Amino acid sequence: MNRVASLYLPQLPIERLRGLEQPSAPRNAAAPAPRFSPPIDDDPGACSVPRGGGWRPGARWAQSALAATPGQPDIEAQSDIDALPAHQRPTMREMGRRSEAADHPFRAMAPGDGAASVPRSLSRITHPHADPFAKPLVLIARSGQRDVVTAACPVALDLGLLPGMAAAHARALVTDLDVRDADRDADTAWLERLSLHAVRHWTPTASVCDTDGLWLDLTGTTHLFGGEDRFCRRVLHFLRRLGFTARIAIAGTPGAAHALARFGGRAVTILPARSEAQAIADLPLAALRLSPDALTTASRFGLERIADLYAMPRGPLAKRLGLKTVERLDQARGLVAEPIVPMVPFEAPRAERRLLEPIITADAINQVIGDLLGDLASDLQARRLGLRTAVLTCERVDGVDQRIAIGTARVTRDARHLARMFAMRVERIDPGLGIEVMTLAAPRVEDLQPVALGCGLLDTQRAPDIAPLVDQLSGRAGEEALFRVSAIESDVPERAVRRTPPLAATTGWPAWRRPVRLLHRPEMLTNVVALLPDHPPRRFSWRGTPYRVSAGEGPERIHGEWWRCSREMWAVRDYFMVETEGGERFWLFRRGDGVDAPTGDLTWYLHGVFG
């Protein structure tokens, strides 16, 4: 079940502009006095604090001039306090007591209602303070031969100044009007930063909707925030902290969510599944994002609501209002899919060539690959990146795509080296009747910063870079054919090694000798003759071949890892290095110490081969 949210910011241009232009008050600046305020009495009178303590400064009413004993409270004043109702009595702090606990400074903040931290790119916007005496503000932009109002503050909207009105008409209606130029590019850039924040913190799919909101694909994500209602309030609280007024609606289709967010009239609207047609029926036709010409034509026919279009035949409706009107209506009701183009946090480097004539030869393909690698290397160098994976897509004349991919052992942007790697795989491309479009993309990239080179005065020698050799060998033999063996902290030999990439550094090898080839699983020996408990075998059979031992060394005792498996609590292995009469050298072990039965059943196994 698809769930799409439409986030609408009706005052985005105004609130963004006011937030950026809000001046910061200096520390020593005096607070402005209210317009209607009583005269200020600068004479505090006699000090009410008696010498000798007992009452804190400011508790004047608790100290009377008629007190018999200086420094003691007036008994009559205390009796008047006791006579008051409980809800009218002053608090202990007002009476000068110092033992009253103060309220927690963060108690007013609702736990769990806060949103994610304010991103650094959005932190410049602060909540504008409401000023009832502020001048009405409108933003204008050039449209044809006249200036048109694109946005108006709430004060200007109350005065009848609406978006779409001519700027000259607005100045004629309101003389004291603050007129600014609209900056739609800045508004769109702010929305893009907000969509990137949404991709990182709310949902993987977010897109800018028009110039006043976002689309969020919430399919399978709202349970992470405690439900759709809590998610909506979380988003609104986050924008309120930034100083923006917003409304949000969740529905099964992007069109219905867009219409309810802008024309629903509520801050949060959550629509049940498969009820879009009924929910948007009473909304005006402008909620379908129709063109101005279509809205004008619909008003001539007396069509005002979306429900008026439900009963109309599709043919006459498309002929009079346009085919786009039918498409918008079907998209809002869920009859036609409306894809959301997501905002990608990082645009992968990409190069493309559209050929004038189709090519089919390997030489021509290699030449185009070289040109694509040159463009891609320039883009990577500008971003200070290097690729680890490159994918070449060849689009044939018949519409079939041919793809080949390469991977590098180390991050690089050497075009010559990458061209040699692609040349080894060009034979996998089937050109068919010809290739007309070739695209090279780098889906996996990493940082590649400049490296300081030595001056050559010292005798130190740098280790040769074997990454190109590894890449070429991997291209011929396969990526799985090249690897290194690294040690792992474990006493059991089959658990103490693992495969690592060819260029990975290997550390942690034990000081004692180990065989070059370690079998994947120990193989059992037969016909073993050995003296217990500490002697190597004299003869044995492995894979049907008998062997006689001429020399042996050991044992090396290894205990089981009891923290991994309870069966290894008392397990013991005694390893021996033996050399047969034919010159073969094997690594054998016996299960058990030869004394205690719980340590093993005294069976022999071959685990590795030396040499």
N, C-alpha and C positions, 0 to 999 in steps of 0.2 A: 504494500500500500504506500503510494507516494504521498509525502507531506512536504509542502513548500511554504515558506514564510516570506512575506513581503514587508520590508522595513521602510517606512515612509518618514522622511524628515521635512515637514512643510516649511519650516523657517531656516533651512540650511544656509542660504546665502547671507541672510541678515545676521543670524547668530554667529556664523563664522567670522563675518566682518567685525561685529561688535566685540567678539572675544579677542581678536587679534589687535584691535585698536584700543582696548581697555587700558588706561594708564595705571601704572602702579603708584600708589600714594606714598610720599616720603614718610620716614619715620617721625620726623618732628613736625609734620603738617598738622595743623589744628583741624578738628572735625567741624564741618559746616553746621551752623546753627539752624534749627528748623525755622520755617517761614512764620509760623504763628506760635510763639513761645512767650511765657511770662518773663518779666524782667528778672535777671539773675541777681541774687543777693550775695554780694562778695564779702559781707561782714559775718564771720562765723559766730561772733559773740564770745562770751566767757567760756573758757575751757571747762568741760564737764568731767575731766579726769582728775580725781583727787590725788594728792601726793600721798604715797604710801601704798598704792596698788589696791587690788580687790575688784576692780572693774576695768574692762578693756576699753580703749578709745572708741568713741562713737556711741556708746550706750548712754546718751544724754537723758532719755526719758526715765531711766532707772535710777538716776541720781537727782534728788530734790534739794533745792536751796534751803529748805526748812528742816533738813535732817539734823537730828540732835547730835549725832556722833559723826565727825568727818570720816569719809571713807566707807560708810555703811549705807546700804540701800534704804530708800524711803519705805516705811511700813505701809503707808497709805497707798503708794503706787503698787506695791506687791499685792495688797488686798484687792485693788481694782483689777489687776490681772487675773487673780483667782476667780473673780466674779464673772469674767467673760466666758462665753461658751468655748468648748474645746476647740472648735474649728476656727475661732477668731483669736486665740491666744498666740502671741509671737513665739517663734521658734527659739530654741536654746541659743542658737548662734546669734540671733538678733538681740538677745538679752545679755550678751557678752560672755557666755560660757565658752571656754576653750576646749572642753572635753567632747564636744559633739563631733562625730565622724562625718567627713564630707562625702558627697556622692562620688561614685566612680566616674572619672571623666569620659569614659567610653561606654557608659551604660546605655546611652541613647542610641547607639548604633545597633541596628538589627543584625544579629549573628546569622551568617549564611546567606544574607541578602545581597552582599557585595558581589560585584562582578570581578572580572580579572583585572589585573593591574593596568593602569592607563598606559598605552604604548607611548614610546618616546616621540614618535612622529606625530602623535595627536595631543601631546601634553601641553602644547602652547595654548590650546583653547581652554578658557576658564569660564565658570558660570557667570554670565552677566547679571549685575544687580539691577533689579527692576526699578526704574525711575519714572514715576507718574508724570514728571514735568519734562521728560525728554521730548525732543522734537520728532515728529513723524518722519520715518526714513523709508525711502524707496530706492530701488536699483533699476537703472535703465540700460537698454542696449539698442544699438542701431538696427532697424528693420526696414529695409528699403530706403525711402526718403524721409523717414521720421524716427524719432526716438520713442520706444515703447517701454512701459513699466514691466519688468520681469519678476520682481519680488517686492513685497511691502511688509513692513513690520505690523504687529497687531494694532498699534495706535493708528497707523495709516489705513488699515483695513476697516477699523471702526468708523473712520471718516469717509468711507466710500471709495477709497483708492484701491483698485483691483488690478492684478496682473493682466496684461494685454491692453491696458488703457494707454492712450497717447500721453507722453510726458508733458506736453503743453497743456492738455486738459487737466492733468493732475496739479500742475502749478497754478492753474486758474482756480481750481476748487479750494486748495489750501495754500495760503500765501507763505506761511512759516513752514516750509517743507525742506527737509534735508535730502538732497538728490545725489546719489553716487553712481559711478559706472559699475556695471555688473562684470564679474570676472568668472565666467563659466568654466574656464580651464582650471582655475584654482579650486572651484567647487568639485569638478570631476576628479582632480588629483586627490582631494581630501577623501572623496568616496572610494577611490581606489585604495588608499591607505587603510581605510576602514574595512574594505573587503579583504585585504591581506590579513588584517588582524582577525577577521572572522574565520578565515581559512586556518589560521594557526590555533585558534582557541575555541571555536564554536562548531564548525562543520567543514568538511573537506571541500564542499562545493559552494561557492559564493560568486555572485556576479553583480555588477553595477546595473541598476534599473533606471533608465532615463537619466535625469540629472538630479534626482531628489530622493533616491533610496537604493536599497539592495534587494536582491533575491537570494534566499538561503534555502538550499535543499537539505531538509531536516530528516530525510528518510533514514531511520535506524540510528539516530543520534540523540534525540531528546531524552531518552532514558538515562543518559549520563548526567543530566542536569536535574533529575527529579521530575520529569514530565514536561509537557509543552507549556503549561501555565507558568511554572517556575522559570523555565527558560526565557519566556517572553518578558517576565518582570526583571529577570537578571539583565537582559539586554537593555531594557528601558532605564534601569537604574545606572547602568554603565554610561549610557548617553547623557543621562541627567547630570552625572558627575562631570562630564565634558562640557555641559552647558547647552545641550540641544534638546529640543522638544521632538518627540518621535511617537509614532503609532506603528503597531505591528499586527499582522493578521496571518493566520495559518490555515491553509486549505489544501485540497487534494490537487489543485491545478495552479500554475503560476498566474493565469488570468484572473481567477476568482480571488486569490490572495491579494493581487494588485488592486482589484476593484474595492474589496472590503477595507483595505488599509487606507484608501484615499476617500472613500465615500461612505464607509460604514458608520463613522461618527463616534467610535469607541477607541480607547487607547489600546486595548488588547481584544482581539477577535479570534476565537478558535472555532473553526467550522468542523462539524462531524464529517466523516467520510461519506462520499456519494450524495451530498446534499448541496452541491454547488449551484445547480440550476435554480433551486428554490431560494437560496440565500441571496443571489444577485438579481432576482426577478424585479424587485422594486427599485433598483438603483438606476440612475440616469444613463443614457447611452454613452456619455463621455467616459464612463467607467470601463468601456470596452477598448479604450485607446484607439478610437476611430479618428480619421483625418478630419480637419475642419470642413472640407467640402462635403464629406459624408454626413456630418452632424447638421450642416445647413440644409442639405436635402431632406434629411429625416424630419427636421422641424417643419418643413413645408408640407410633408405628408401627415403631420400630427403624431409622429412617433416620438415619445418622450422617455419611456422606460424600456429596460431590456426585455421585460415580459411581452412587450408589444411585438417583438420579433419572433417569438416562439411559434406562433400560429401561421406565420407568413410562409408561402411556398419559397423554396430555395431559388428557383429560377428568377422570378420577378425581384426578389430581394437582392440577388447578386447583380441584376441588371440596373437597378435604381441606386443602390448604395455601394456597389462595388463588390468584387469577389473577396477583398480583404475583410469586409464586414462579416461575411459568412464564416471566414476562417477564424476571426477573433471570437465570434460567438461559439463556435465549436470548440475552440481551445479553452475558453472559460468554463464550459460545461464538461470538459474531459473527453469529448468525442474525437478530438485530434490532438496529438502530442505536440507540446511546445517545449523544445529543448532549451536548457539554460547553458549558455556559454560560460564555463567557469573561469575564474580569475586564477592564473597560474603564478605562484609565488616566484618561480624562477623559470625564465625562458631558456630552454636548452639551445646551445649554439647549433646553427643550421645553415647550410648552403645549398643552392639549387641552380640548375642549368636547364633551360628549355631550348631544345635544339631546333634549328631551322629545318633540318632533314633528319630522318631516322638513321641510326647507326647500328651496325650489326657486327663489325669486326672487333677483335680483342684490342688491337692497337688504338682504335678510336675510343673504345671504352676506357682504356688506361689513360689516354690523354685527357679525357673529360674528368676522370677521377683526380688526376694531378691538379687540374684547375680548381676543382671543388676543395681539395685539401689545402691549396694555397689560400683560398678565401676563408676556410674554417680556421686555419692557423692564425691568420690575421685577427679574426674575431677572438680567438682564445688568448692571443697575446695582449689584446686591448683589455680583456677582463682579468688577465693574470691567472688563467686557468690552463689546465692540461687535461686531455681526455684519457679515459681508461677503456671506453667502449665506443666504437663507431659503427653506424649502421648505414649501408648504402642501399637505396631504393631506386630501382630502375622501372619506369612505367613504359610498357610496350604500347604499340599502336592499337592492339586489340583490347587494351584496358587491363591486362594482367600485369601484376607487380612481381618483380624479381628482387629478392633481398639477400644480401650477404652481410655478415657482421664480423668484426675483428675485436680482439681484446688485447690489452697490453699489460705486461707484468708490472710496469711502473708508469706513473703519469708522465705524459710526453705531449709535445706538439711539433715534433719533427716531421715535416711533410714528406721528406724523402723516405724516411723509415716506414711511415704509414703507407706510402705508395708501394713500396716493395711488399708489404704484407698483403695489400689488396691484390697485387699482381699474382700472388700465389693462389688466389681464390676466384679470379675472373672466370676461370673455366666452369665454375658452377652456375654462371648466369646463362640463361637461355634467351637470346635476343629475339627469337621468333621472326616476325616480319620487320622488326626494327624497334629501337628504343628512342623515344622522343623527349622524355623528361627524366632527369637523374637528380636525386636528392641525397645529401650526406648530412647526417645528424649525429650528435654526440650526446646520447642520453645519460651517460655517466661521466662526470667530470670531477676534478679535484683541484685544489689550489696548487699553483706552481709559481713560486716566487723566484726572483733572481738569486743565483748562487755566487758567492764571492770566490774568485779564483786566486790561487797563490801567486806571489810575485816571482817565484823561481829562484830565490836566493838561498832557500833552505834545501836540505838534502831529502826532505820528506817526499815520498812518492804516493800518489793517489792510486787507490785500487781501481782497476779497470771496470768500466760499466758493462756488465754482461746482460743488461736488460734487452738490448736489440737482439742478441743471440738467443735469449730465451723466447722472445716473441717469434722469431723465425722458426725455431725448433717446434714451438707449440703450433704454429701454422701448418707444419708438415706432419708431425706425429700426433697432434691433438693436445688439448689443454690438460687432460688427465694423465698424459704420459710423463710430464715433468713435475717433480715434487722434491721436497726435502723432508728428512725425518728429524723431528725435534723431540726432546725428552719431556716427559711429564713426571711430576712428583708422585711416584708410586713404587712400591716394592715388587709388585708382580710384574714380570717382564712384558707380558702381552698388553699390559695397561700402561706401561711406562713410555711408550712412543706414540707418535701421531704424525700424520702427514701435514706439511705446511707448504705454502707457496714457494716457488723456486728462489725468490729473492729474500725470503724471510730469514731473519737471524736466528740461529739455533743456539740455545744455551741450556745449561743444567745437565750436561752429560756426566754420568758417574765416573769415578776414577778407575774402577775395575773394568776388565775386558769384557766385551760383548761380541757375539757373532755378527758377521756382516749381513747374513741373511737369516731373519727370524721367521719361522713358519707362522702362518696366520692362526693355526690351531695346532697344539702339540699332538704328535702322532705316536701311538702306542708301539712299544717294542716287544718282540717275542723271543723266546729261547734265551733269556738273559741268565748269565751265570756271574754272580758277584758275591764277595764276602761282606757280611754285615758287621758293624753298621757304617764304617767310614771308608770303604774301599770302592773304587770305580769298578764297573763290570769288566769281566775278562773276555766275554764274547756276547753277541746279540744278533738279532735278525731285524732288518728294517726293509719294508716293502718287498719281502720275499728274498732278500739278499743277505747271506750270513756275513758277519764281520768279526775279526779277531783284533782285540785291543792290544797295542804294543806299549802305549804310555798313557797315563792319566793324571789329572790334577784336580784336587777338590777335597772335601766338599765345600760348597758355598750355600749356607743354609738361609732360606727365605721363608718367613712366616706369612700366613694368610692375613688379609685385611679384614679383621673381625667387624669393623665399623661399616663395612659394605654389605656383608652377608654373614648370617649366623653360622652357616656351614663351615666358614673359614676360621672359626674361633680357635680350633686346635690344629688347623692344617699346617703342614710343614713340607717344604721341598728341599732336597739336597741336590745341588747342581754339580756336575762334573764336566771338565773339558778332557776329551779323549782323542787319541790319534790311533788309527787302525794301521794294520800292516801294509795296506795299499796306499797310505799317505793321506787319507781323508781325515778331517778333523771335525768332530761333532760336539754339540752341547747337549748333554743328557741330564735328566733329573729323575729322582726317585721320590715317590709320594710316601711320606712318613720318615721318621728319624731312625727307624730300625729297632726301636726299643719299646715305645708306647704305641699301642694299637690305635687309639683315637687320632693320632697324627696322620695316618694314611694307611693304605692297603698294600704298600711296598711294590706297586707296579711301576714300570720304567717307561719313560717317554723321551722322544727326541724333539727338541725345541728349536734348534738352530744349527747352521752350518757355517764353519769358518773358511776363509779363503775363497 
